[in-house]
């Protein structure tokens, strides 16, 4: 899938992805795409559309609330 990213980062984080690694700066960008488009995962990383109203499991559980707030703010701005 090809999509144009929105101009500004949706989130900026500094995280250690493993306890023995140094922190990493992360920039997360958003894109608006048609959810009927098929997704292709990467090797050992499946891809799926997740409805924001449903909970899901992630490496950083606090991100779920942030993602929902970001999506709501974007919907309100349109």
Secondary structure, DSSP 8 states (H G I E B T S, - for coil): ------SS-SEEEEE-SSTTS--EEEEE------TTS----BTTB------TTS----SSTTHHHHHHHHHHHHHHH-
